Amino acid sequence: MKGCLQVVGILIIGIFIIGLIGSSVDGEPEDQRTDSYALIYAEKAIKSKLKAPSTADFPGIRGAEINREGDTFYVISYVDSQNGFGAMIRSYWEVRVEFIEDKVRTRILSFE
C-alpha cells in the first residue's frame, strides 16, 4: 500500500512538470510592450546611474506615471537611494523606453 502511494505521488508530480514544460513551449512569446516592462527597463537605466545602486528603492508601478505613444513609453517616477556620502536621498526621473522590433532602447530624459 505504501509503495503504491509513492508511485501515485511520483506520477502526479511528473504530470505537473510535463504540464509546466508544455505550457511554456507551446505558448506565444510574451509581448514586452507593456507598462510593467517599460517600468522595469526604465528602473534598470536609472539604477545604472546611481552611486549606490544596491540601495535603490523604487515605488513600483503605483508610484509611476507611464504614458504610451505607440511602442514608446514615457516613465516618470522617483528612487530613494544613498548618495556618495551615504545619506538617503530622493531623486525624480523621466525615462523614454522604445520597443523597436526585438530591441529595447532607453534614454534618461531627466534625473534630479
N, C-alpha and C positions, 0 to 999 in steps of 0.2 A: 504494500500500500504506500509506504513512504517513498519507495523508488518511483512509483507511478506518479506521485505528486511532483517529484523533482523533474521528471520528463515533461509533464504538462507545463510546469513553470518555465522550463527552457524553451519549449515550443512557443509559448506566449511571448517571451522576450524576443525570440527570433523573428516572429511575425511583426512585432512592433518595430524592430530595427529595419526590417525589409520595407515596411511602410514608410519610415522616415527617409530612407535612401531613395525609394521610388518617387516620393513627392518632390524631392529637391532636384532630381534629374529630369522628370517629366515636365515640370513647371516652366513657365516662361521666365526669362531673366527679369529681375525686379527693376522697374523704372526708377532711376535715381533722381528724376526731375520732380522732386517734392520739396515742400518747406523743410521737412526734417533733414533731408540730405543736404540742402543748401545751408542749413544751420551748422551741421557737422563740418562741412568744408570751410565755412566762414570762421568757426571757432579754431579750427586747425591753423588757418592762416594767421589769426591773431596770436595764438599760442606761440607760434614760431618767432614772434617779435618781443615776447616778454623776457624780462631779466631773470625771473624765476618761474618758468613755465609749470613746474610741478606744483606750484601753489595756486594755480589758476582755478577760480571758482566762477563758472558761468551760470546764469539764472535758468538756462534751458529755454524751451520753446515758449513758455508763458511769459518770459521776460524779454522776448524779442519781437521786433516789428519786422515782418517779412512781406515784401512787395514783389509781385511777379509780373514780368513783361515777356511773354513767350517762354523761351528757355533761359532767360536771365532773371536772377533773383537779387534783390537788394535787401541785405540783412542788417538791421540796426539793433544794437544791444550794448551790454557792458560786461566787464570782467573785474572781479576783485582778485588782486594778486600782490605779491611782495615786490617792492621796488628794490633798487640797488642797495639801499640801507636797511632792508628787512622790514620796513613798515608796510602794512597792508593799505593799498590804495584802490580806488575805483576808477577805471578808465572806460570811457564811452567810445564806441567804434561803429563804423559802417563798412561793409564789405560787399562787393559785387561778385556774384557767383554765376558763371556762364557754363552751361552744358552744351558742348559743341561735339556732335557725333558721339564718339566714345571717350572724349576728353572732358576734363573739368578745369576751368581757369578761374582763379580768384584774384581779386585786386582790392587792396585795402584803400578805401576812399578817404577815410578819416580815422584817426586813432589819437585820442586825447587822454 
